[in-house]
Amino acid sequence: MTAENTATSSASPGKRQDGNAQIIATVFITFVAFLTIGLPLAVLPTYVHTNLGYSTVMAGFAISIQYIATVLTRARVGQIADSRGPKITVIWGLMACFGSGSLLLASGLLDHFGSLGLGLLLASRLLLGMGESLVGTGAIAWAIGRVGPEKTARIIAWNGVSTYGGMAVGAPIGVYLVGLFGIAGIGVSVMMLALAGLAIALPKPAAAKVISQDRLAVRHVLWRVLPHGMALALATAGFGTITTFIALFYAGRHWDGAAFALSIFGLSFIACRLIFADMINRHGGLPVAIVSLVLQAMGQFVLWSAGAPAIALLGSGLTGFGFSLVFPAIGVEAVGRVPSANRGSALGLYSMFLDVSLGITGPAAGLIASWYSEATPFLFGAIATLGGLVVTIMLAGRR
């Protein structure tokens, strides 16, 4: 039995490691892990479409396959966090990121073999999706275990700052690195970042682990978080269209600055969480989510109708600002519907809906773009966001 499994639910709250510093120290590992996700984000679609010569649908699939791996592992990852402990979960996730970088390095070195290079790239994306699932769920559960469930909203919000901050910083760095060293350079960078994350995580103390006899079966946890997950999945389509197609959207209009648009999205996302995260505790998760979804839908409509790079940047920023609080606002409500012993499973299953949405959005939006134009996916994202708004309003009315 590990140290994480020896503590019980009767542990005194006074023994918890409290304070914002403990939250930051834990979610910083998420930042490092999501740097590995951000590095290839702005370059892979163009690389697959232009360098390897595959269709826009395959370019979208190369991004979305990561989220397919994530969704297939979310439920199991939640169980691992509940039973083995969140620290172990995070460490395994960083190891998966290292493996992803190794495969991406091999893909870059063997890209002249055509399908072999693509196959290695897709395998790299699958491992990265597993790493995202393990680190994303494990870091939140780890922080909650260290500072207490009363800070769940803040932990989820700050972990999201690390998530999208890592992608916002990583995207332009990835563009710079691929210009110097190609895709192989991205692979080496991912490996180095994963090793840095392991060096940070290994010395940190494990969280106190809740042991309970009334732990719910996974199917019951899923049923409790299902409506909240549906709202999240619809809202996530707006985020998915930006990460997958903003580069092709800019290229189709012969504009520069696609990576900057991703950075604006991430910076707006971070600013909203840092300034307004406490609004969830003050006003409740669902009211905050309703306002956020309205802003996100507006941003998607602005992107769809953008006729100049400045307007596109405005739409990207507004989408990031609106999407920022959707996950924690609805997530607090979802996690609150299960016992503390099922916290990891609830987080994993709730997050799974985000992954399902991202896995579907890439190919679906790519198909729409091939039928109409590079801007049409943003109209698709706006309509899906409005669907999430309707579900959230229904949840608020039922509550």
Contacts in CASP RR format, 6 or more apart in sequence:
PFRMAT RR
TARGET T0000
AUTHOR 0000-0000-0000
METHOD contacts of the structure
MODEL  1
MTAENTATSSASPGKRQDGNAQIIATVFITFVAFLTIGLPLAVLPTYVHT
NLGYSTVMAGFAISIQYIATVLTRARVGQIADSRGPKITVIWGLMACFGS
GSLLLASGLLDHFGSLGLGLLLASRLLLGMGESLVGTGAIAWAIGRVGPE
KTARIIAWNGVSTYGGMAVGAPIGVYLVGLFGIAGIGVSVMMLALAGLAI
ALPKPAAAKVISQDRLAVRHVLWRVLPHGMALALATAGFGTITTFIALFY
AGRHWDGAAFALSIFGLSFIACRLIFADMINRHGGLPVAIVSLVLQAMGQ
FVLWSAGAPAIALLGSGLTGFGFSLVFPAIGVEAVGRVPSANRGSALGLY
SMFLDVSLGITGPAAGLIASWYSEATPFLFGAIATLGGLVVTIMLAGRR
2 84 0 8 1.000
2 85 0 8 1.000
2 88 0 8 1.000
2 206 0 8 1.000
3 206 0 8 1.000
4 84 0 8 1.000
4 85 0 8 1.000
4 86 0 8 1.000
4 87 0 8 1.000
4 88 0 8 1.000
4 206 0 8 1.000
4 207 0 8 1.000
4 208 0 8 1.000
4 209 0 8 1.000
5 83 0 8 1.000
5 84 0 8 1.000
5 85 0 8 1.000
5 209 0 8 1.000
5 211 0 8 1.000
6 209 0 8 1.000
7 208 0 8 1.000
7 209 0 8 1.000
7 210 0 8 1.000
7 211 0 8 1.000
8 210 0 8 1.000
8 211 0 8 1.000
9 210 0 8 1.000
9 211 0 8 1.000
9 212 0 8 1.000
9 340 0 8 1.000
9 341 0 8 1.000
11 208 0 8 1.000
13 148 0 8 1.000
15 208 0 8 1.000
16 145 0 8 1.000
16 146 0 8 1.000
16 147 0 8 1.000
16 148 0 8 1.000
16 208 0 8 1.000
17 146 0 8 1.000
17 147 0 8 1.000
17 205 0 8 1.000
18 147 0 8 1.000
18 148 0 8 1.000
19 147 0 8 1.000
20 154 0 8 1.000
22 143 0 8 1.000
22 146 0 8 1.000
22 147 0 8 1.000
23 143 0 8 1.000
23 146 0 8 1.000
23 147 0 8 1.000
23 151 0 8 1.000
23 154 0 8 1.000
23 155 0 8 1.000
23 158 0 8 1.000
24 158 0 8 1.000
25 204 0 8 1.000
26 139 0 8 1.000
26 142 0 8 1.000
26 143 0 8 1.000
26 146 0 8 1.000
26 204 0 8 1.000
27 139 0 8 1.000
27 143 0 8 1.000
27 155 0 8 1.000
27 158 0 8 1.000
27 159 0 8 1.000
27 160 0 8 1.000
27 161 0 8 1.000
27 162 0 8 1.000
28 162 0 8 1.000
28 200 0 8 1.000
29 90 0 8 1.000
29 94 0 8 1.000
29 135 0 8 1.000
29 139 0 8 1.000
29 197 0 8 1.000
29 200 0 8 1.000
29 201 0 8 1.000
30 135 0 8 1.000
30 136 0 8 1.000
30 139 0 8 1.000
30 159 0 8 1.000
30 160 0 8 1.000
30 162 0 8 1.000
30 163 0 8 1.000
31 162 0 8 1.000
31 163 0 8 1.000
31 165 0 8 1.000
31 166 0 8 1.000
32 193 0 8 1.000
32 196 0 8 1.000
32 197 0 8 1.000
32 200 0 8 1.000
33 93 0 8 1.000
33 94 0 8 1.000
33 97 0 8 1.000
33 131 0 8 1.000
33 132 0 8 1.000
33 135 0 8 1.000
33 136 0 8 1.000
33 193 0 8 1.000
33 194 0 8 1.000
33 197 0 8 1.000
34 132 0 8 1.000
34 135 0 8 1.000
34 162 0 8 1.000
34 163 0 8 1.000
34 164 0 8 1.000
34 165 0 8 1.000
34 166 0 8 1.000
34 167 0 8 1.000
35 166 0 8 1.000
35 167 0 8 1.000
35 169 0 8 1.000
35 170 0 8 1.000
35 173 0 8 1.000
35 193 0 8 1.000
36 97 0 8 1.000
36 100 0 8 1.000
36 101 0 8 1.000
36 128 0 8 1.000
36 189 0 8 1.000
36 190 0 8 1.000
36 193 0 8 1.000
36 194 0 8 1.000
37 66 0 8 1.000
37 128 0 8 1.000
37 132 0 8 1.000
37 166 0 8 1.000
37 167 0 8 1.000
38 166 0 8 1.000
38 167 0 8 1.000
38 169 0 8 1.000
38 170 0 8 1.000
38 171 0 8 1.000
38 174 0 8 1.000
39 170 0 8 1.000
39 171 0 8 1.000
39 173 0 8 1.000
39 174 0 8 1.000
39 177 0 8 1.000
39 186 0 8 1.000
39 187 0 8 1.000
39 189 0 8 1.000
39 190 0 8 1.000
39 193 0 8 1.000
40 104 0 8 1.000
40 174 0 8 1.000
40 183 0 8 1.000
40 186 0 8 1.000
40 187 0 8 1.000
40 190 0 8 1.000
41 63 0 8 1.000
41 167 0 8 1.000
41 170 0 8 1.000
41 171 0 8 1.000
41 243 0 8 1.000
41 262 0 8 1.000
42 171 0 8 1.000
42 172 0 8 1.000
42 174 0 8 1.000
42 175 0 8 1.000
42 247 0 8 1.000
42 258 0 8 1.000
42 259 0 8 1.000
42 262 0 8 1.000
43 174 0 8 1.000
43 175 0 8 1.000
43 178 0 8 1.000
43 183 0 8 1.000
43 186 0 8 1.000
43 247 0 8 1.000
44 59 0 8 1.000
44 62 0 8 1.000
44 63 0 8 1.000
44 121 0 8 1.000
45 59 0 8 1.000
45 60 0 8 1.000
45 62 0 8 1.000
45 63 0 8 1.000
45 244 0 8 1.000
45 245 0 8 1.000
45 247 0 8 1.000
45 248 0 8 1.000
46 59 0 8 1.000
46 247 0 8 1.000
46 248 0 8 1.000
46 251 0 8 1.000
47 178 0 8 1.000
47 183 0 8 1.000
48 54 0 8 1.000
48 58 0 8 1.000
48 59 0 8 1.000
48 60 0 8 1.000
48 62 0 8 1.000
48 118 0 8 1.000
48 121 0 8 1.000
49 55 0 8 1.000
49 56 0 8 1.000
49 58 0 8 1.000
49 59 0 8 1.000
49 248 0 8 1.000
51 111 0 8 1.000
52 111 0 8 1.000
52 114 0 8 1.000
52 117 0 8 1.000
52 118 0 8 1.000
54 118 0 8 1.000
55 370 0 8 1.000
56 248 0 8 1.000
56 366 0 8 1.000
56 369 0 8 1.000
56 370 0 8 1.000
57 363 0 8 1.000
57 366 0 8 1.000
57 367 0 8 1.000
57 370 0 8 1.000
59 248 0 8 1.000
59 366 0 8 1.000
60 244 0 8 1.000
60 245 0 8 1.000
60 362 0 8 1.000
60 363 0 8 1.000
60 365 0 8 1.000
60 366 0 8 1.000
61 362 0 8 1.000
61 363 0 8 1.000
62 118 0 8 1.000
62 121 0 8 1.000
62 122 0 8 1.000
62 125 0 8 1.000
63 125 0 8 1.000
63 243 0 8 1.000
63 244 0 8 1.000
63 362 0 8 1.000
64 244 0 8 1.000
64 358 0 8 1.000
64 359 0 8 1.000
64 360 0 8 1.000
64 361 0 8 1.000
64 362 0 8 1.000
64 363 0 8 1.000
65 122 0 8 1.000
65 125 0 8 1.000
65 126 0 8 1.000
65 359 0 8 1.000
66 125 0 8 1.000
66 126 0 8 1.000
66 128 0 8 1.000
66 129 0 8 1.000
66 132 0 8 1.000
67 129 0 8 1.000
67 355 0 8 1.000
67 356 0 8 1.000
67 358 0 8 1.000
67 359 0 8 1.000
68 126 0 8 1.000
68 355 0 8 1.000
68 359 0 8 1.000
69 125 0 8 1.000
69 126 0 8 1.000
69 127 0 8 1.000
69 128 0 8 1.000
69 129 0 8 1.000
69 130 0 8 1.000
69 133 0 8 1.000
70 129 0 8 1.000
70 130 0 8 1.000
70 131 0 8 1.000
70 132 0 8 1.000
70 133 0 8 1.000
70 352 0 8 1.000
70 355 0 8 1.000
70 358 0 8 1.000
71 352 0 8 1.000
71 355 0 8 1.000
71 356 0 8 1.000
71 359 0 8 1.000
73 129 0 8 1.000
73 130 0 8 1.000
73 133 0 8 1.000
73 134 0 8 1.000
74 133 0 8 1.000
74 137 0 8 1.000
74 348 0 8 1.000
74 349 0 8 1.000
74 351 0 8 1.000
74 352 0 8 1.000
74 355 0 8 1.000
75 218 0 8 1.000
75 222 0 8 1.000
75 345 0 8 1.000
75 348 0 8 1.000
75 349 0 8 1.000
75 352 0 8 1.000
77 89 0 8 1.000
77 133 0 8 1.000
77 134 0 8 1.000
77 137 0 8 1.000
77 138 0 8 1.000
77 348 0 8 1.000
78 89 0 8 1.000
78 137 0 8 1.000
78 138 0 8 1.000
78 141 0 8 1.000
78 344 0 8 1.000
78 345 0 8 1.000
78 347 0 8 1.000
78 348 0 8 1.000
78 349 0 8 1.000
79 218 0 8 1.000
79 344 0 8 1.000
79 345 0 8 1.000
80 88 0 8 1.000
80 89 0 8 1.000
80 92 0 8 1.000
80 134 0 8 1.000
81 89 0 8 1.000
81 137 0 8 1.000
81 138 0 8 1.000
81 141 0 8 1.000
81 344 0 8 1.000
81 345 0 8 1.000
81 347 0 8 1.000
81 348 0 8 1.000
82 141 0 8 1.000
82 215 0 8 1.000
82 341 0 8 1.000
82 342 0 8 1.000
82 343 0 8 1.000
82 344 0 8 1.000
82 345 0 8 1.000
85 141 0 8 1.000
85 142 0 8 1.000
85 206 0 8 1.000
85 207 0 8 1.000
85 209 0 8 1.000
86 137 0 8 1.000
86 138 0 8 1.000
86 139 0 8 1.000
86 140 0 8 1.000
86 141 0 8 1.000
86 142 0 8 1.000
86 145 0 8 1.000
86 206 0 8 1.000
86 207 0 8 1.000
86 344 0 8 1.000
87 142 0 8 1.000
87 201 0 8 1.000
87 204 0 8 1.000
87 206 0 8 1.000
87 207 0 8 1.000
89 134 0 8 1.000
89 135 0 8 1.000
89 137 0 8 1.000
89 138 0 8 1.000
89 141 0 8 1.000
89 142 0 8 1.000
90 134 0 8 1.000
90 135 0 8 1.000
90 136 0 8 1.000
90 138 0 8 1.000
90 139 0 8 1.000
90 142 0 8 1.000
90 201 0 8 1.000
91 198 0 8 1.000
91 201 0 8 1.000
91 202 0 8 1.000
92 131 0 8 1.000
92 134 0 8 1.000
93 130 0 8 1.000
93 131 0 8 1.000
93 133 0 8 1.000
93 134 0 8 1.000
93 135 0 8 1.000
94 131 0 8 1.000
94 135 0 8 1.000
94 194 0 8 1.000
94 197 0 8 1.000
94 198 0 8 1.000
94 201 0 8 1.000
95 194 0 8 1.000
95 198 0 8 1.000
96 127 0 8 1.000
96 128 0 8 1.000
96 129 0 8 1.000
96 130 0 8 1.000
96 131 0 8 1.000
96 134 0 8 1.000
97 127 0 8 1.000
97 128 0 8 1.000
97 131 0 8 1.000
97 135 0 8 1.000
97 190 0 8 1.000
97 193 0 8 1.000
97 194 0 8 1.000
98 190 0 8 1.000
98 191 0 8 1.000
98 194 0 8 1.000
98 195 0 8 1.000
98 198 0 8 1.000
99 124 0 8 1.000
99 127 0 8 1.000
99 191 0 8 1.000
99 194 0 8 1.000
100 124 0 8 1.000
100 125 0 8 1.000
100 127 0 8 1.000
100 128 0 8 1.000
100 129 0 8 1.000
100 131 0 8 1.000
100 190 0 8 1.000
100 194 0 8 1.000
101 124 0 8 1.000
101 127 0 8 1.000
101 128 0 8 1.000
101 186 0 8 1.000
101 187 0 8 1.000
101 188 0 8 1.000
101 190 0 8 1.000
101 191 0 8 1.000
101 194 0 8 1.000
102 124 0 8 1.000
102 187 0 8 1.000
102 191 0 8 1.000
103 120 0 8 1.000
103 121 0 8 1.000
103 123 0 8 1.000
103 124 0 8 1.000
103 127 0 8 1.000
104 120 0 8 1.000
104 121 0 8 1.000
104 124 0 8 1.000
104 183 0 8 1.000
104 184 0 8 1.000
104 186 0 8 1.000
104 187 0 8 1.000
104 190 0 8 1.000
105 184 0 8 1.000
105 185 0 8 1.000
105 187 0 8 1.000
105 188 0 8 1.000
105 191 0 8 1.000
106 117 0 8 1.000
106 120 0 8 1.000
107 117 0 8 1.000
107 118 0 8 1.000
107 119 0 8 1.000
107 120 0 8 1.000
107 121 0 8 1.000
107 124 0 8 1.000
107 183 0 8 1.000
107 184 0 8 1.000
108 117 0 8 1.000
108 120 0 8 1.000
108 121 0 8 1.000
108 182 0 8 1.000
108 183 0 8 1.000
108 184 0 8 1.000
108 187 0 8 1.000
109 184 0 8 1.000
110 116 0 8 1.000
110 117 0 8 1.000
110 120 0 8 1.000
111 117 0 8 1.000
111 183 0 8 1.000
121 183 0 8 1.000
124 187 0 8 1.000
128 190 0 8 1.000
133 348 0 8 1.000
133 351 0 8 1.000
133 355 0 8 1.000
136 159 0 8 1.000
136 163 0 8 1.000
136 351 0 8 1.000
137 344 0 8 1.000
137 347 0 8 1.000
137 348 0 8 1.000
137 351 0 8 1.000
138 344 0 8 1.000
138 347 0 8 1.000
139 159 0 8 1.000
139 162 0 8 1.000
140 155 0 8 1.000
140 156 0 8 1.000
140 159 0 8 1.000
140 347 0 8 1.000
141 207 0 8 1.000
141 343 0 8 1.000
141 344 0 8 1.000
141 347 0 8 1.000
142 206 0 8 1.000
142 207 0 8 1.000
143 151 0 8 1.000
143 155 0 8 1.000
143 159 0 8 1.000
143 207 0 8 1.000
144 151 0 8 1.000
144 152 0 8 1.000
144 155 0 8 1.000
144 207 0 8 1.000
144 343 0 8 1.000
145 207 0 8 1.000
145 208 0 8 1.000
145 209 0 8 1.000
145 210 0 8 1.000
146 205 0 8 1.000
146 207 0 8 1.000
146 208 0 8 1.000
147 155 0 8 1.000
149 340 0 8 1.000
149 343 0 8 1.000
152 332 0 8 1.000
152 335 0 8 1.000
153 277 0 8 1.000
153 278 0 8 1.000
153 280 0 8 1.000
153 281 0 8 1.000
153 285 0 8 1.000
153 328 0 8 1.000
153 332 0 8 1.000
154 277 0 8 1.000
154 278 0 8 1.000
154 281 0 8 1.000
156 327 0 8 1.000
156 328 0 8 1.000
156 331 0 8 1.000
156 332 0 8 1.000
157 273 0 8 1.000
157 277 0 8 1.000
157 280 0 8 1.000
157 325 0 8 1.000
157 328 0 8 1.000
158 273 0 8 1.000
158 277 0 8 1.000
160 269 0 8 1.000
160 273 0 8 1.000
160 327 0 8 1.000
160 328 0 8 1.000
161 269 0 8 1.000
161 270 0 8 1.000
161 273 0 8 1.000
161 274 0 8 1.000
164 265 0 8 1.000
164 266 0 8 1.000
164 269 0 8 1.000
164 270 0 8 1.000
164 324 0 8 1.000
165 266 0 8 1.000
165 267 0 8 1.000
165 269 0 8 1.000
165 270 0 8 1.000
167 243 0 8 1.000
167 262 0 8 1.000
167 266 0 8 1.000
168 262 0 8 1.000
168 263 0 8 1.000
168 265 0 8 1.000
168 266 0 8 1.000
168 267 0 8 1.000
168 269 0 8 1.000
168 270 0 8 1.000
169 263 0 8 1.000
171 259 0 8 1.000
171 262 0 8 1.000
171 263 0 8 1.000
172 259 0 8 1.000
172 260 0 8 1.000
172 262 0 8 1.000
172 263 0 8 1.000
173 189 0 8 1.000
174 186 0 8 1.000
174 189 0 8 1.000
174 259 0 8 1.000
175 259 0 8 1.000
177 185 0 8 1.000
177 186 0 8 1.000
177 189 0 8 1.000
178 185 0 8 1.000
178 186 0 8 1.000
181 188 0 8 1.000
210 340 0 8 1.000
210 341 0 8 1.000
210 343 0 8 1.000
211 341 0 8 1.000
212 339 0 8 1.000
212 340 0 8 1.000
212 341 0 8 1.000
214 339 0 8 1.000
214 341 0 8 1.000
215 339 0 8 1.000
215 341 0 8 1.000
215 342 0 8 1.000
216 224 0 8 1.000
216 338 0 8 1.000
216 339 0 8 1.000
216 342 0 8 1.000
216 345 0 8 1.000
218 345 0 8 1.000
218 349 0 8 1.000
221 338 0 8 1.000
221 342 0 8 1.000
221 345 0 8 1.000
221 346 0 8 1.000
221 349 0 8 1.000
222 349 0 8 1.000
224 334 0 8 1.000
224 337 0 8 1.000
224 338 0 8 1.000
224 346 0 8 1.000
225 334 0 8 1.000
225 335 0 8 1.000
225 337 0 8 1.000
225 338 0 8 1.000
225 346 0 8 1.000
225 349 0 8 1.000
225 350 0 8 1.000
227 391 0 8 1.000
227 394 0 8 1.000
227 395 0 8 1.000
228 330 0 8 1.000
228 331 0 8 1.000
228 333 0 8 1.000
228 334 0 8 1.000
228 350 0 8 1.000
228 395 0 8 1.000
229 330 0 8 1.000
229 334 0 8 1.000
229 350 0 8 1.000
229 353 0 8 1.000
230 353 0 8 1.000
230 388 0 8 1.000
230 391 0 8 1.000
231 289 0 8 1.000
231 330 0 8 1.000
231 388 0 8 1.000
231 391 0 8 1.000
231 392 0 8 1.000
231 395 0 8 1.000
232 326 0 8 1.000
232 327 0 8 1.000
232 330 0 8 1.000
232 331 0 8 1.000
232 350 0 8 1.000
232 353 0 8 1.000
232 354 0 8 1.000
232 357 0 8 1.000
233 353 0 8 1.000
233 354 0 8 1.000
233 356 0 8 1.000
233 357 0 8 1.000
234 357 0 8 1.000
234 384 0 8 1.000
234 385 0 8 1.000
234 387 0 8 1.000
234 388 0 8 1.000
234 391 0 8 1.000
235 293 0 8 1.000
235 296 0 8 1.000
235 323 0 8 1.000
235 326 0 8 1.000
235 384 0 8 1.000
235 385 0 8 1.000
235 388 0 8 1.000
235 389 0 8 1.000
236 323 0 8 1.000
236 353 0 8 1.000
236 354 0 8 1.000
236 357 0 8 1.000
236 358 0 8 1.000
236 361 0 8 1.000
237 357 0 8 1.000
237 361 0 8 1.000
237 380 0 8 1.000
237 381 0 8 1.000
237 384 0 8 1.000
237 385 0 8 1.000
238 296 0 8 1.000
238 300 0 8 1.000
238 319 0 8 1.000
238 323 0 8 1.000
238 361 0 8 1.000
238 378 0 8 1.000
238 381 0 8 1.000
238 382 0 8 1.000
238 384 0 8 1.000
238 385 0 8 1.000
239 319 0 8 1.000
239 320 0 8 1.000
239 323 0 8 1.000
239 358 0 8 1.000
240 357 0 8 1.000
240 358 0 8 1.000
240 361 0 8 1.000
240 362 0 8 1.000
240 365 0 8 1.000
240 381 0 8 1.000
241 300 0 8 1.000
241 361 0 8 1.000
241 362 0 8 1.000
241 365 0 8 1.000
241 377 0 8 1.000
241 378 0 8 1.000
241 380 0 8 1.000
241 381 0 8 1.000
242 261 0 8 1.000
242 262 0 8 1.000
242 265 0 8 1.000
242 303 0 8 1.000
242 316 0 8 1.000
242 319 0 8 1.000
242 320 0 8 1.000
242 378 0 8 1.000
243 262 0 8 1.000
243 358 0 8 1.000
244 361 0 8 1.000
244 362 0 8 1.000
244 365 0 8 1.000
244 366 0 8 1.000
244 377 0 8 1.000
245 362 0 8 1.000
245 365 0 8 1.000
245 366 0 8 1.000
245 369 0 8 1.000
245 374 0 8 1.000
245 377 0 8 1.000
245 378 0 8 1.000
246 258 0 8 1.000
246 261 0 8 1.000
246 262 0 8 1.000
246 316 0 8 1.000
247 258 0 8 1.000
247 259 0 8 1.000
248 369 0 8 1.000
248 374 0 8 1.000
249 258 0 8 1.000
249 303 0 8 1.000
249 312 0 8 1.000
249 374 0 8 1.000
249 375 0 8 1.000
249 377 0 8 1.000
249 378 0 8 1.000
250 256 0 8 1.000
250 257 0 8 1.000
250 258 0 8 1.000
250 261 0 8 1.000
250 309 0 8 1.000
250 312 0 8 1.000
251 258 0 8 1.000
251 374 0 8 1.000
252 374 0 8 1.000
253 307 0 8 1.000
253 374 0 8 1.000
255 309 0 8 1.000
255 312 0 8 1.000
256 309 0 8 1.000
257 309 0 8 1.000
260 313 0 8 1.000
261 312 0 8 1.000
261 313 0 8 1.000
261 316 0 8 1.000
262 316 0 8 1.000
264 313 0 8 1.000
264 316 0 8 1.000
264 317 0 8 1.000
265 316 0 8 1.000
265 317 0 8 1.000
265 319 0 8 1.000
265 320 0 8 1.000
266 317 0 8 1.000
266 320 0 8 1.000
267 317 0 8 1.000
268 316 0 8 1.000
268 317 0 8 1.000
268 318 0 8 1.000
268 319 0 8 1.000
268 320 0 8 1.000
268 321 0 8 1.000
268 322 0 8 1.000
268 324 0 8 1.000
269 320 0 8 1.000
269 321 0 8 1.000
269 323 0 8 1.000
269 324 0 8 1.000
270 324 0 8 1.000
271 321 0 8 1.000
272 320 0 8 1.000
272 321 0 8 1.000
272 322 0 8 1.000
272 324 0 8 1.000
272 325 0 8 1.000
273 324 0 8 1.000
273 325 0 8 1.000
273 328 0 8 1.000
276 288 0 8 1.000
276 324 0 8 1.000
276 325 0 8 1.000
277 325 0 8 1.000
277 328 0 8 1.000
279 288 0 8 1.000
279 325 0 8 1.000
280 288 0 8 1.000
280 325 0 8 1.000
280 328 0 8 1.000
280 329 0 8 1.000
280 332 0 8 1.000
284 329 0 8 1.000
284 332 0 8 1.000
285 329 0 8 1.000
285 330 0 8 1.000
285 331 0 8 1.000
285 332 0 8 1.000
285 333 0 8 1.000
286 329 0 8 1.000
286 330 0 8 1.000
286 333 0 8 1.000
286 392 0 8 1.000
286 395 0 8 1.000
286 396 0 8 1.000
286 399 0 8 1.000
287 396 0 8 1.000
288 325 0 8 1.000
288 329 0 8 1.000
289 325 0 8 1.000
289 326 0 8 1.000
289 329 0 8 1.000
289 330 0 8 1.000
289 392 0 8 1.000
290 389 0 8 1.000
290 392 0 8 1.000
290 393 0 8 1.000
290 396 0 8 1.000
292 322 0 8 1.000
292 323 0 8 1.000
292 324 0 8 1.000
292 325 0 8 1.000
292 326 0 8 1.000
292 329 0 8 1.000
293 322 0 8 1.000
293 326 0 8 1.000
293 385 0 8 1.000
293 386 0 8 1.000
293 388 0 8 1.000
293 389 0 8 1.000
293 392 0 8 1.000
294 389 0 8 1.000
295 318 0 8 1.000
295 321 0 8 1.000
295 322 0 8 1.000
296 318 0 8 1.000
296 319 0 8 1.000
296 320 0 8 1.000
296 321 0 8 1.000
296 322 0 8 1.000
296 323 0 8 1.000
296 326 0 8 1.000
296 385 0 8 1.000
297 382 0 8 1.000
297 385 0 8 1.000
297 386 0 8 1.000
297 389 0 8 1.000
298 318 0 8 1.000
299 314 0 8 1.000
299 315 0 8 1.000
299 316 0 8 1.000
299 317 0 8 1.000
299 318 0 8 1.000
299 319 0 8 1.000
299 322 0 8 1.000
299 382 0 8 1.000
300 315 0 8 1.000
300 319 0 8 1.000
300 378 0 8 1.000
300 379 0 8 1.000
300 381 0 8 1.000
300 382 0 8 1.000
300 385 0 8 1.000
301 378 0 8 1.000
301 379 0 8 1.000
301 382 0 8 1.000
302 311 0 8 1.000
302 314 0 8 1.000
302 315 0 8 1.000
302 318 0 8 1.000
303 312 0 8 1.000
303 315 0 8 1.000
303 316 0 8 1.000
303 319 0 8 1.000
303 375 0 8 1.000
303 378 0 8 1.000
304 375 0 8 1.000
304 376 0 8 1.000
304 378 0 8 1.000
304 379 0 8 1.000
304 382 0 8 1.000
305 311 0 8 1.000
305 375 0 8 1.000
306 312 0 8 1.000
306 314 0 8 1.000
306 315 0 8 1.000
306 375 0 8 1.000
327 354 0 8 1.000
330 350 0 8 1.000
330 392 0 8 1.000
331 350 0 8 1.000
333 395 0 8 1.000
333 399 0 8 1.000
334 346 0 8 1.000
334 350 0 8 1.000
335 343 0 8 1.000
335 346 0 8 1.000
335 347 0 8 1.000
335 350 0 8 1.000
336 346 0 8 1.000
337 346 0 8 1.000
338 345 0 8 1.000
338 346 0 8 1.000
361 381 0 8 1.000
364 380 0 8 1.000
365 377 0 8 1.000
365 380 0 8 1.000
365 381 0 8 1.000
366 377 0 8 1.000
368 376 0 8 1.000
368 377 0 8 1.000
368 380 0 8 1.000
369 376 0 8 1.000
369 377 0 8 1.000
END
